């Protein structure tokens, strides 16, 4: 799983049948220190997250398994909201 911050919403008037009723969100990947890296991506919201939320998401084949329709072209899906991050400091 990967960390990200929801930065916006994507509106799509036409999409494949297996995506009907699903909300699309724009996600900026972040590292464990919440520093953005890489390009933003579009992910399906399966947990009612919103703009500004720190989330974790899954990509690739695992993302498609989140949806009810097993055979779908999903590349990224939001699967959880992060409440806290604890990092053990090592010397």
MIVOKOL-387692 format. One line per field, with one value per atom (N, C-alpha, C, CB): residue number from 1; residue in three letters; chain; atom name; x, y, z. Coordinates in nm, 2 decimals. Atoms other than C-alpha are relative to their C-alpha. Glycine has a CB too. Layout:
% MIVOKOL-387692
i = NUM, ...
aa = Ala, ...
ch = A, ...
at = CA, ...
px = X, ...
py = Y, ...
pz = Z, ...
% end
This chain:
% MIVOKOL-387692
i = 1, 1, 1, 1, 2, 2, 2, 2, 3, 3, 3, 3, 4, 4, 4, 4, 5, 5, 5, 5, 6, 6, 6, 6, 7, 7, 7, 7, 8, 8, 8, 8, 9, 9, 9, 9, 10, 10, 10, 10, 11, 11, 11, 11, 12, 12, 12, 12, 13, 13, 13, 13, 14, 14, 14, 14, 15, 15, 15, 15, 16, 16, 16, 16, 17, 17, 17, 17, 18, 18, 18, 18, 19, 19, 19, 19, 20, 20, 20, 20, 21, 21, 21, 21, 22, 22, 22, 22, 23, 23, 23, 23, 24, 24, 24, 24, 25, 25, 25, 25, 26, 26, 26, 26, 27, 27, 27, 27, 28, 28, 28, 28, 29, 29, 29, 29, 30, 30, 30, 30, 31, 31, 31, 31, 32, 32, 32, 32, 33, 33, 33, 33, 34, 34, 34, 34, 35, 35, 35, 35, 36, 36, 36, 36, 37, 37, 37, 37, 38, 38, 38, 38, 39, 39, 39, 39, 40, 40, 40, 40, 41, 41, 41, 41, 42, 42, 42, 42, 43, 43, 43, 43, 44, 44, 44, 44, 45, 45, 45, 45, 46, 46, 46, 46, 47, 47, 47, 47, 48, 48, 48, 48, 49, 49, 49, 49, 50, 50, 50, 50, 51, 51, 51, 51, 52, 52, 52, 52, 53, 53, 53, 53, 54, 54, 54, 54, 55, 55, 55, 55, 56, 56, 56, 56, 57, 57, 57, 57, 58, 58, 58, 58, 59, 59, 59, 59, 60, 60, 60, 60, 61, 61, 61, 61, 62, 62, 62, 62, 63, 63, 63, 63, 64, 64, 64, 64, 65, 65, 65, 65, 66, 66, 66, 66, 67, 67, 67, 67, 68, 68, 68, 68, 69, 69, 69, 69, 70, 70, 70, 70, 71, 71, 71, 71, 72, 72, 72, 72, 73, 73, 73, 73, 74, 74, 74, 74, 75, 75, 75, 75, 76, 76, 76, 76, 77, 77, 77, 77, 78, 78, 78, 78, 79, 79, 79, 79, 80, 80, 80, 80, 81, 81, 81, 81, 82, 82, 82, 82, 83, 83, 83, 83, 84, 84, 84, 84, 85, 85, 85, 85, 86, 86, 86, 86, 87, 87, 87, 87, 88, 88, 88, 88, 89, 89, 89, 89, 90, 90, 90, 90, 91, 91, 91, 91
aa = Unk, Unk, Unk, Unk, Unk, Unk, Unk, Unk, Unk, Unk, Unk, Unk, Unk, Unk, Unk, Unk, Unk, Unk, Unk, Unk, Unk, Unk, Unk, Unk, Unk, Unk, Unk, Unk, Unk, Unk, Unk, Unk, Unk, Unk, Unk, Unk, Unk, Unk, Unk, Unk, Unk, Unk, Unk, Unk, Unk, Unk, Unk, Unk, Unk, Unk, Unk, Unk, Unk, Unk, Unk, Unk, Unk, Unk, Unk, Unk, Unk, Unk, Unk, Unk, Unk, Unk, Unk, Unk, Unk, Unk, Unk, Unk, Unk, Unk, Unk, Unk, Unk, Unk, Unk, Unk, Unk, Unk, Unk, Unk, Unk, Unk, Unk, Unk, Unk, Unk, Unk, Unk, Unk, Unk, Unk, Unk, Unk, Unk, Unk, Unk, Unk, Unk, Unk, Unk, Unk, Unk, Unk, Unk, Unk, Unk, Unk, Unk, Unk, Unk, Unk, Unk, Unk, Unk, Unk, Unk, Unk, Unk, Unk, Unk, Unk, Unk, Unk, Unk, Unk, Unk, Unk, Unk, Unk, Unk, Unk, Unk, Unk, Unk, Unk, Unk, Unk, Unk, Unk, Unk, Unk, Unk, Unk, Unk, Unk, Unk, Unk, Unk, Unk, Unk, Unk, Unk, Unk, Unk, Unk, Unk, Unk, Unk, Unk, Unk, Unk, Unk, Unk, Unk, Unk, Unk, Unk, Unk, Unk, Unk, Unk, Unk, Unk, Unk, Unk, Unk, Unk, Unk, Unk, Unk, Unk, Unk, Unk, Unk, Unk, Unk, Unk, Unk, Unk, Unk, Unk, Unk, Unk, Unk, Unk, Unk, Unk, Unk, Unk, Unk, Unk, Unk, Unk, Unk, Unk, Unk, Unk, Unk, Unk, Unk, Unk, Unk, Unk, Unk, Unk, Unk, Unk, Unk, Unk, Unk, Unk, Unk, Unk, Unk, Unk, Unk, Unk, Unk, Unk, Unk, Unk, Unk, Unk, Unk, Unk, Unk, Unk, Unk, Unk, Unk, Unk, Unk, Unk, Unk, Unk, Unk, Unk, Unk, Unk, Unk, Unk, Unk, Unk, Unk, Unk, Unk, Unk, Unk, Unk, Unk, Unk, Unk, Unk, Unk, Unk, Unk, Unk, Unk, Unk, Unk, Unk, Unk, Unk, Unk, Unk, Unk, Unk, Unk, Unk, Unk, Unk, Unk, Unk, Unk, Unk, Unk, Unk, Unk, Unk, Unk, Unk, Unk, Unk, Unk, Unk, Unk, Unk, Unk, Unk, Unk, Unk, Unk, Unk, Unk, Unk, Unk, Unk, Unk, Unk, Unk, Unk, Unk, Unk, Unk, Unk, Unk, Unk, Unk, Unk, Unk, Unk, Unk, Unk, Unk, Unk, Unk, Unk, Unk, Unk, Unk, Unk, Unk, Unk, Unk, Unk, Unk, Unk, Unk, Unk, Unk, Unk, Unk, Unk, Unk, Unk, Unk, Unk, Unk, Unk, Unk, Unk, Unk, Unk, Unk, Unk, Unk, Unk, Unk, Unk, Unk
ch = A, A, A, A, A, A, A, A, A, A, A, A, A, A, A, A, A, A, A, A, A, A, A, A, A, A, A, A, A, A, A, A, A, A, A, A, A, A, A, A, A, A, A, A, A, A, A, A, A, A, A, A, A, A, A, A, A, A, A, A, A, A, A, A, A, A, A, A, A, A, A, A, A, A, A, A, A, A, A, A, A, A, A, A, A, A, A, A, A, A, A, A, A, A, A, A, A, A, A, A, A, A, A, A, A, A, A, A, A, A, A, A, A, A, A, A, A, A, A, A, A, A, A, A, A, A, A, A, A, A, A, A, A, A, A, A, A, A, A, A, A, A, A, A, A, A, A, A, A, A, A, A, A, A, A, A, A, A, A, A, A, A, A, A, A, A, A, A, A, A, A, A, A, A, A, A, A, A, A, A, A, A, A, A, A, A, A, A, A, A, A, A, A, A, A, A, A, A, A, A, A, A, A, A, A, A, A, A, A, A, A, A, A, A, A, A, A, A, A, A, A, A, A, A, A, A, A, A, A, A, A, A, A, A, A, A, A, A, A, A, A, A, A, A, A, A, A, A, A, A, A, A, A, A, A, A, A, A, A, A, A, A, A, A, A, A, A, A, A, A, A, A, A, A, A, A, A, A, A, A, A, A, A, A, A, A, A, A, A, A, A, A, A, A, A, A, A, A, A, A, A, A, A, A, A, A, A, A, A, A, A, A, A, A, A, A, A, A, A, A, A, A, A, A, A, A, A, A, A, A, A, A, A, A, A, A, A, A, A, A, A, A, A, A, A, A, A, A, A, A, A, A, A, A, A, A, A, A, A, A, A, A, A, A
at = N, CA, C, CB, N, CA, C, CB, N, CA, C, CB, N, CA, C, CB, N, CA, C, CB, N, CA, C, CB, N, CA, C, CB, N, CA, C, CB, N, CA, C, CB, N, CA, C, CB, N, CA, C, CB, N, CA, C, CB, N, CA, C, CB, N, CA, C, CB, N, CA, C, CB, N, CA, C, CB, N, CA, C, CB, N, CA, C, CB, N, CA, C, CB, N, CA, C, CB, N, CA, C, CB, N, CA, C, CB, N, CA, C, CB, N, CA, C, CB, N, CA, C, CB, N, CA, C, CB, N, CA, C, CB, N, CA, C, CB, N, CA, C, CB, N, CA, C, CB, N, CA, C, CB, N, CA, C, CB, N, CA, C, CB, N, CA, C, CB, N, CA, C, CB, N, CA, C, CB, N, CA, C, CB, N, CA, C, CB, N, CA, C, CB, N, CA, C, CB, N, CA, C, CB, N, CA, C, CB, N, CA, C, CB, N, CA, C, CB, N, CA, C, CB, N, CA, C, CB, N, CA, C, CB, N, CA, C, CB, N, CA, C, CB, N, CA, C, CB, N, CA, C, CB, N, CA, C, CB, N, CA, C, CB, N, CA, C, CB, N, CA, C, CB, N, CA, C, CB, N, CA, C, CB, N, CA, C, CB, N, CA, C, CB, N, CA, C, CB, N, CA, C, CB, N, CA, C, CB, N, CA, C, CB, N, CA, C, CB, N, CA, C, CB, N, CA, C, CB, N, CA, C, CB, N, CA, C, CB, N, CA, C, CB, N, CA, C, CB, N, CA, C, CB, N, CA, C, CB, N, CA, C, CB, N, CA, C, CB, N, CA, C, CB, N, CA, C, CB, N, CA, C, CB, N, CA, C, CB, N, CA, C, CB, N, CA, C, CB, N, CA, C, CB, N, CA, C, CB, N, CA, C, CB, N, CA, C, CB, N, CA, C, CB, N, CA, C, CB, N, CA, C, CB, N, CA, C, CB, N, CA, C, CB, N, CA, C, CB, N, CA, C, CB
px = 0.08, 0.00, 0.09, -0.09, -0.08, 0.11, -0.08, 0.02, 0.06, 0.05, -0.03, 0.09, 0.03, -0.12, -0.09, -0.06, 0.09, -0.31, -0.10, 0.09, 0.11, -0.64, 0.01, -0.14, -0.01, -0.60, -0.12, 0.13, 0.11, -0.92, -0.09, 0.05, 0.10, -1.21, 0.01, -0.14, 0.00, -1.23, -0.14, 0.10, 0.13, -1.56, 0.00, -0.08, 0.01, -1.64, -0.14, 0.08, 0.14, -1.96, -0.03, -0.05, 0.01, -1.90, 0.11, 0.00, -0.10, -1.72, -0.05, 0.04, 0.04, -1.72, -0.11, 0.12, 0.11, -2.02, 0.05, -0.06, -0.05, -1.81, 0.03, 0.12, -0.03, -1.73, -0.12, 0.10, 0.12, -2.09, -0.02, -0.12, 0.03, -2.16, 0.13, -0.08, -0.12, -1.79, 0.05, 0.11, -0.06, -1.62, 0.14, -0.03, -0.14, -1.29, 0.07, 0.01, -0.07, -1.04, 0.15, 0.01, -0.14, -0.70, 0.09, 0.02, -0.08, -0.43, 0.15, -0.01, -0.15, -0.07, 0.07, 0.03, -0.07, 0.16, 0.09, 0.09, -0.09, 0.36, 0.08, -0.08, -0.08, 0.64, -0.04, 0.15, 0.03, 0.64, 0.01, 0.08, -0.01, 0.73, -0.10, 0.14, 0.11, 0.43, 0.05, -0.08, -0.06, 0.66, -0.05, 0.16, 0.05, 0.50, 0.11, -0.08, -0.10, 0.68, -0.08, 0.09, 0.06, 0.60, -0.12, -0.05, 0.12, 0.29, -0.12, 0.00, 0.13, -0.06, -0.07, -0.10, 0.07, -0.29, -0.15, 0.06, 0.14, -0.66, -0.03, -0.09, 0.03, -0.80, -0.15, 0.08, 0.14, -1.14, -0.01, -0.06, 0.02, -1.27, -0.10, -0.05, 0.08, -1.41, -0.04, 0.07, 0.02, -1.43, -0.05, 0.13, 0.05, -1.58, 0.10, -0.11, -0.10, -1.26, -0.03, 0.14, 0.02, -1.24, 0.13, -0.10, -0.11, -1.01, 0.07, -0.04, -0.08, -0.72, 0.03, -0.07, -0.03, -0.74, 0.13, -0.12, -0.11, -0.43, -0.05, 0.11, 0.06, -0.51, 0.11, -0.10, -0.09, -0.35, -0.08, 0.05, 0.07, -0.42, 0.08, -0.01, -0.06, -0.34, -0.01, -0.07, -0.01, -0.24, 0.01, 0.12, -0.02, -0.22, -0.12, 0.13, 0.11, -0.42, -0.07, 0.07, 0.06, -0.48, -0.11, 0.10, 0.10, -0.67, -0.13, 0.05, 0.12, -0.92, -0.08, 0.04, 0.07, -1.00, -0.09, 0.10, 0.08, -1.16, -0.14, 0.06, 0.13, -1.45, -0.07, 0.01, 0.08, -1.74, 0.02, -0.15, -0.02, -1.69, 0.15, -0.03, -0.14, -1.37, 0.08, 0.00, -0.07, -1.28, -0.03, -0.04, 0.01, -1.23, 0.13, -0.08, -0.13, -0.97, 0.05, -0.01, -0.04, -0.90, 0.15, -0.08, -0.15, -0.54, 0.03, 0.06, -0.03, -0.57, -0.13, 0.08, 0.12, -0.82, 0.04, -0.07, -0.02, -0.83, -0.06, -0.05, 0.05, -0.87, 0.00, 0.08, 0.01, -0.82, 0.04, 0.10, -0.03, -0.79, 0.11, -0.12, -0.10, -0.47, -0.03, 0.14, 0.02, -0.53, 0.13, -0.08, -0.13, -0.17, 0.11, 0.00, -0.12, 0.18, 0.10, 0.05, -0.10, 0.43, 0.13, -0.04, -0.13, 0.80, 0.10, 0.05, -0.10, 1.05, 0.14, 0.02, -0.12, 1.36, 0.12, 0.02, -0.12, 1.69, 0.12, 0.00, -0.12, 2.03, 0.11, 0.06
py = -0.12, 0.00, 0.12, 0.00, -0.13, 0.36, 0.11, 0.03, -0.12, 0.69, 0.11, 0.05, -0.11, 0.98, 0.11, -0.05, -0.11, 1.31, 0.03, 0.13, -0.03, 1.37, 0.15, -0.04, -0.14, 1.70, 0.05, 0.02, -0.05, 1.71, -0.11, 0.08, 0.10, 1.54, 0.00, 0.04, 0.02, 1.41, -0.03, -0.11, 0.02, 1.44, -0.07, 0.13, 0.08, 1.18, -0.02, -0.13, 0.02, 1.19, -0.14, 0.11, 0.13, 0.86, -0.09, 0.00, 0.10, 0.55, -0.14, 0.03, 0.14, 0.18, -0.04, -0.10, 0.05, -0.01, -0.03, -0.12, 0.04, -0.15, 0.12, -0.09, -0.12, 0.21, 0.09, 0.08, -0.08, 0.34, 0.02, -0.07, -0.03, 0.52, 0.02, -0.10, -0.01, 0.53, 0.14, -0.10, -0.14, 0.86, -0.01, 0.06, -0.01, 0.95, 0.11, 0.01, -0.11, 1.15, 0.01, -0.03, -0.03, 1.31, -0.02, 0.14, 0.04, 1.17, 0.04, -0.15, -0.03, 1.31, -0.10, 0.15, 0.09, 1.04, 0.07, -0.10, -0.06, 1.13, -0.11, 0.08, 0.10, 0.96, 0.00, 0.03, 0.01, 0.87, 0.13, -0.11, -0.13, 1.23, 0.10, 0.05, -0.07, 1.35, 0.10, 0.08, -0.09, 1.51, -0.06, 0.00, 0.04, 1.49, -0.05, 0.11, 0.05, 1.29, -0.05, -0.11, 0.06, 1.18, 0.08, -0.14, -0.06, 1.27, -0.04, -0.03, 0.04, 1.28, -0.11, 0.13, 0.10, 1.00, 0.00, -0.14, 0.01, 0.93, -0.14, 0.01, 0.12, 0.67, 0.00, -0.01, 0.02, 0.53, 0.01, -0.14, -0.01, 0.62, -0.10, 0.15, 0.11, 0.32, 0.02, -0.14, -0.02, 0.47, 0.14, -0.02, -0.13, 0.82, 0.10, -0.01, -0.10, 1.02, 0.13, -0.06, -0.13, 1.38, 0.08, 0.08, -0.08, 1.66, 0.04, 0.13, -0.03, 1.71, -0.12, 0.10, 0.12, 1.36, -0.07, -0.10, 0.08, 1.16, -0.15, 0.01, 0.14, 0.81, -0.10, 0.01, 0.10, 0.49, -0.07, -0.11, 0.05, 0.34, -0.12, 0.11, 0.12, 0.03, 0.02, -0.13, -0.01, 0.01, -0.14, 0.09, 0.12, -0.25, -0.10, -0.07, 0.10, -0.58, 0.00, -0.14, 0.00, -0.54, 0.11, 0.03, -0.11, -0.21, -0.05, 0.12, 0.05, -0.39, -0.09, -0.07, 0.09, -0.64, 0.07, -0.09, -0.07, -0.37, 0.02, 0.14, -0.02, -0.33, -0.13, 0.07, 0.12, -0.57, -0.08, 0.04, 0.07, -0.65, -0.04, 0.10, 0.05, -0.87, 0.04, -0.14, -0.04, -0.79, 0.14, -0.10, -0.14, -0.42, 0.07, 0.07, -0.07, -0.17, 0.10, 0.07, -0.09, -0.01, 0.00, -0.04, -0.01, 0.11, 0.04, 0.10, -0.04, 0.27, 0.02, 0.14, -0.01, 0.25, 0.04, -0.13, -0.04, 0.43, -0.10, 0.15, 0.11, 0.17, 0.04, -0.12, -0.03, 0.36, 0.15, -0.09, -0.14, 0.70, -0.02, 0.08, 0.01, 0.75, 0.10, 0.03, -0.09, 0.89, 0.05, -0.07, -0.04, 0.90, -0.08, -0.02, 0.07, 0.81, 0.01, 0.06, 0.00, 0.70, -0.06, -0.08, 0.04, 0.68, -0.01, 0.10, 0.02, 0.53, 0.06, -0.15, -0.06, 0.74, -0.09, 0.14, 0.09, 0.54, 0.09, -0.11, -0.07, 0.66, -0.06, 0.02
pz = 0.00, 0.00, 0.00, 0.12, 0.02, -0.07, 0.07, -0.14, -0.06, 0.11, -0.10, 0.11, 0.09, -0.06, 0.06, -0.13, -0.05, -0.01, -0.11, 0.04, 0.09, -0.18, -0.03, 0.05, 0.03, -0.37, -0.08, -0.08, 0.07, -0.57, -0.05, -0.12, 0.05, -0.75, -0.15, 0.05, 0.15, -1.11, -0.04, -0.05, 0.05, -1.29, -0.14, -0.01, 0.13, -1.57, -0.03, 0.01, 0.04, -1.76, -0.06, -0.09, 0.06, -1.94, 0.06, -0.15, -0.05, -1.79, -0.03, 0.14, 0.03, -1.83, 0.11, 0.01, -0.08, -1.67, 0.15, -0.06, -0.13, -1.38, 0.09, -0.01, -0.08, -1.26, 0.03, -0.08, -0.02, -1.25, 0.15, -0.05, -0.14, -0.92, 0.08, 0.06, -0.07, -0.82, -0.01, -0.05, -0.01, -0.71, -0.04, 0.14, 0.04, -0.87, 0.07, -0.16, -0.07, -0.67, -0.06, 0.15, 0.04, -0.76, 0.12, -0.06, -0.11, -0.53, -0.03, 0.04, 0.01, -0.48, 0.09, 0.04, -0.08, -0.36, 0.10, -0.09, -0.10, -0.04, 0.06, 0.11, -0.07, 0.15, 0.15, -0.01, -0.14, 0.52, 0.08, 0.07, -0.07, 0.61, -0.06, -0.01, 0.07, 0.40, -0.10, 0.10, 0.11, 0.13, -0.13, 0.01, 0.13, -0.21, -0.09, -0.07, 0.10, -0.48, -0.12, 0.06, 0.11, -0.83, -0.05, 0.02, 0.06, -1.04, 0.07, -0.15, -0.06, -0.91, -0.09, 0.00, 0.07, -1.01, 0.03, 0.03, -0.02, -1.04, 0.07, -0.13, -0.07, -0.79, 0.03, 0.13, -0.04, -0.71, 0.15, -0.05, -0.14, -0.37, 0.05, 0.04, -0.05, -0.19, 0.15, -0.01, -0.14, 0.16, 0.04, 0.08, -0.03, 0.14, 0.05, 0.10, -0.04, 0.17, -0.08, -0.03, 0.06, 0.06, -0.01, 0.08, 0.02, -0.04, 0.13, -0.07, -0.12, 0.21, 0.08, 0.08, -0.08, 0.36, -0.04, -0.02, 0.02, 0.41, -0.01, 0.11, 0.03, 0.26, -0.03, -0.11, 0.07, 0.16, -0.11, 0.11, 0.12, -0.17, -0.06, -0.11, 0.07, -0.38, -0.15, 0.04, 0.14, -0.74, -0.07, -0.05, 0.07, -1.01, 0.02, 0.03, 0.00, -1.00, 0.14, -0.01, -0.13, -0.62, 0.01, 0.10, 0.00, -0.69, -0.06, -0.07, 0.07, -0.92, 0.09, -0.12, -0.09, -0.65, 0.10, 0.07, -0.10, -0.43, -0.06, 0.02, 0.06, -0.68, -0.01, -0.14, 0.00, -0.69, -0.13, 0.01, 0.12, -1.06, -0.01, -0.12, -0.01, -1.07, -0.12, 0.01, 0.12, -1.43, -0.03, -0.12, 0.03, -1.45, -0.02, 0.12, 0.03, -1.57, 0.10, -0.13, -0.11, -1.23, 0.02, 0.13, -0.03, -1.18, 0.14, -0.10, -0.14, -0.83, 0.07, -0.01, -0.08, -0.55, 0.15, 0.01, -0.14, -0.21, 0.09, 0.02, -0.08, 0.06, 0.15, -0.02, -0.14, 0.39, 0.02, 0.08, -0.04, 0.57, 0.11, 0.04, -0.10, 0.78, 0.11, -0.06, -0.12, 1.13, 0.06, 0.11, -0.06, 1.26, -0.07, 0.15, 0.04, 1.15, 0.11, -0.14, -0.11, 1.41, -0.07, 0.12, 0.06, 1.29, 0.12, -0.11, -0.10, 1.52, -0.04, 0.03, 0.03, 1.53, 0.04, 0.08, -0.03, 1.50, -0.01, -0.11, 0.00, 1.57, -0.08, 0.14
% end
